[in-house]
Amino acid sequence: MLAGEGFRDLCVVGGYRADQIESRGFRVVRNPRYEQTNMVASLFCVAEAFDGGDDVLVAYGDIVYERRVLRAVAASPAAIALAVDLAWRRYWSVRFADPLSDAETMKLDAEGFVVELGKKPRGYDDIQGQYMGLFKIRADEAPRVREAWRQLGRTATYDGKSFDNMYMTSFLQHLIDTGHAVTAVPVRGGWLETDSLADLRTYHEMQSRGELAAFCDLEAAGQ
């Protein structure tokens, strides 16, 4: 899908069993410390991509999404554009008996800029959407994002996690708090993530009942 939409220089950051990804023909950069680090550290294993020469699209490895979602993010002129699912509660209700047990805060201002994400919500009023793990950094912003990461304290903690183990949402919140404009790109559905075997079983069961495509509102028979 990415190649078909004009994205080039595609790269997967790999850790455990990276050979399984390489064997499928993808360019893989290995995070040699994958056992001790988290996703921000993995992202900046390809820090050279943030040189300002082109936009950078970041996609978590455990999500799938429709072309319309990708196109919406790609078309955004924002410095940092985050795909945000406004219909998240419908999706979370399929995965969790209590949607609040796994959901994270997402607060937007009147202009659509993200002001808070990734925290534990007190209630549904704290959640205007869910961050999906898909975002784009505009070319001119990319070096600033890389420099912000380089300036982080290596011995500090971020939302209770060490520098090596911070969540991506913690890093995005740091960018927001230090003056980087992060904009929500609103979508409704059209994606799935697989955090657990339970998720995978749920999707397989929905697929066997012929419900999955309709639930996700997939375009063009699943493309």
N, C-alpha and C positions, 0 to 999 in steps of 0.2 A: 504493500500500500504506500509506504513512504517513497519508494523509488518511483512508483507510478504517479505520485503527486509532485515530483520534481526535486525531492530531497536527494542530496548526493553526499558522498563521504560518510556513509552510514557505518557506525561502529557500535559494537556491543562491549560493555565492560563486564568481564567475566571473573568468577571466583571459583567456587566449588564446581568441579566437573566442567570447566571451561572448554575442555576438549570436545565435549558433546556439541557445543555451539560451533566451534571451529570446524568440526567435521561436516557441518551443513553449509559451509562455504562463506560464512560471515567473517568480516574483519573483527578480530577480538583483541582488545587490550586487557591484559590480566591485572587484577588488583592482587599483588603478591601477599597482602596482609588482610585478605578478605575475612579470615577468622577473627581478627581483632578489631575490625572497622565496620562502619555502616555506610549508608548510601552516599553521603556527601563526600566522604573520602574516595569512594568509587568514582563518583562523577569527576573529581579533579585528577583522576588518573589520566584523563584526556584534557588537561588544562590548556594544552596547545590549541585546542579548538576555540578557545575564548580570546583569540588574538585580534578580534575586531574585523576580520576579513569577511565574515558572513554571519547571518543569524544562526543561533544554536537552538535546536529543538531537543528537549529532554523528555524521555518517556520511560517510566518505570517498566521493568521487565515482566511484571505480573499483571499487566492490563491489556485488554483488547478494546478497540473502539471503532466506531463507524467513520467513514470518510468525512461525513458532515462535521464531526467533532474535530478531526484533524484540520479540515479546511477553515473552520472558524478560528482556530488558534493561529494557523499560518497567516490568515488574512489580517489579523489584528496589528495595528500600527504601534501598539503599546511597547514601552521599553522592556517590560517583563509581563507576559500575558499568560495567565493561568486558566486552564479549563476548569470550570466550576459547575457541578451538576445541581441545578435548582430543584430537580425532582428526586433528590437523593432519598427522601424518606420512603418512597414507594419501593425503591431498590433495597434499602437497608431492612425493611420489614420482611423481605423474603429471606434474608440471610440471618437475621437475629430476632429472637423473641422480643428483646428490648432494643430498639434501634439506638437509644442513647448510650448503650453499653459500649459501643464501638465508635460512634460518631465523634467528630472533632469540631471545635468552633470554626466558624467562618463568618466574619463580620465585614460588611462593606459600608463605605460612606455613600453619600448621595450621588457622587460622580462615578461610582463603580470601582473605586480603588479598594483594595483589600487592606484592612487595618488590623485584623487579627485572624490567625488560623492556627490549627494544630493543638489547641488547648482542650482540656476536659470540660465539656459543657455542663452548665448547671440545669439547663432545660432547653426546650426547642427554640426559645427566643434567641439563644446564642448561636443558632445555626441558620444562616441564610442560604447555604448550599454546602456541597462537599467538594473539597480539593481532590482531583482525580489522579494526580501523578503525571500530568502531561502539561508542559509549559514551554514557551518560547522566549528566548532572550534575544533582543534586537542586536544587530552587529555592533553598533556604537556603544551599547550598554555592556556587552560581554566582557571587555577588559576591566570595567569597573567592578563587575561581579567577581571576577577572578581576583582582583586586588583586595576586595572586601574579605574574601576567604583567606587570602594570604596574611591579612592583618589580624585575623582572629587570634586570641590568646590560646596557645597550645595547652596550657594547664588549667584553663577556665572550664566551667561547666555551662551547658546550654540546655535549658529545660531539664536539668538534672542529669544530663548525659555529658560525657567527656568530649573533647574536641574530636577525637577519632570516631566516636559513636553517636554524634548528634544526628537527629532526624533532619530530613530535608525541610520539613515545616519549620523547624527551629532556625535553620539557616535563612529561609525566606522571611521569617519574622524578624531576624536580625537585619536583613536588607531593608525591610519596611521601617524598622525603628531608626535606621541610620540614613533615611532620606531617599531611598530608592523607591520609585513608583512601581507598584505591583498592581496590575489591573485584572479584574475578573472577566473572563470570556464566558458568558452564561450559555449553558446548553441544558437540554432536558433528556436524560437517559442516553442511550446509545453507546454504552460501555459496560464492561465487566472487569472485576479484579478477582484474583484468586489468592487469597491470604492463607487458605487452609484446605485440607482435604475435604472438609465439610462443604466449603464453597464449591469445589469441583463436583462433589456428589450432587449438590443441589442443581447445578447446571445440567449435569447428565440426566437427572430425573426430569427436569423441565423439557429438555430436548426430546427425551423418549415419549413425553406426552404431547409433543408438538407445540409447546408453549414458549420456547425460548426466543425464537425470532420475533414473535409478536410482542413479547415482553420488552425486548430491547429496541423494538421498532427498527430493526435492521433494514438498510436500504438494499435494493437490488438482490434479493435472495441471499443476504448474508455478506455482501461486499462492504 
